[in-house]
Amino acid sequence: MKDKIMKDYMTVEALLESMNLTAEERELHKELIGECLANERKLTEYAAATRNNIERISAVLGGIYQNMVSMEVALDNLTKGAEEFSLRMIPADKFYHE
């Protein structure tokens, strides 16, 4: 998955290579390049953590959905049972027959 992310964006190293910096220029910007590399590592870590969290949330939501479906079926069965019970509790002389 990291490869997919890295394909979407140019890495710091790829950018530096494309700029053809001299050794002197690299030394001049050494601190900035180091910060950029550190930030790139952090972004990669954060992206992986975010993907992991999204997968976990997706699994939890899938479980919640399954529980809701089960509850819907149970509630439908309970409602049907209650309706049938209510009908059975109506005295025969009050119940309409054709």
Stockholm file with secondary structure:
# STOCKHOLM 1.0

chainA/1-98         MKDKIMKDYMTVEALLESMNLTAEERELHKELIGECLANERKLTEYAAATRNNIERISAVLGGIYQNMVSMEVALDNLTKGAEEFSLRMIPADKFYHE
#=GR chainA/1-98 SS CHHHHHHHSCCHHHHHHHHTCCHHHHHHTHHHHHHHHHHHHHHHHHHHHHHHHHHHHHHHHHHHHHHHHHHHHHHHHHHHHHHHHHHHHSCTTTSCCC
#=GC SS_cons        CHHHHHHHSCCHHHHHHHHTCCHHHHHHTHHHHHHHHHHHHHHHHHHHHHHHHHHHHHHHHHHHHHHHHHHHHHHHHHHHHHHHHHHHHSCTTTSCCC
//
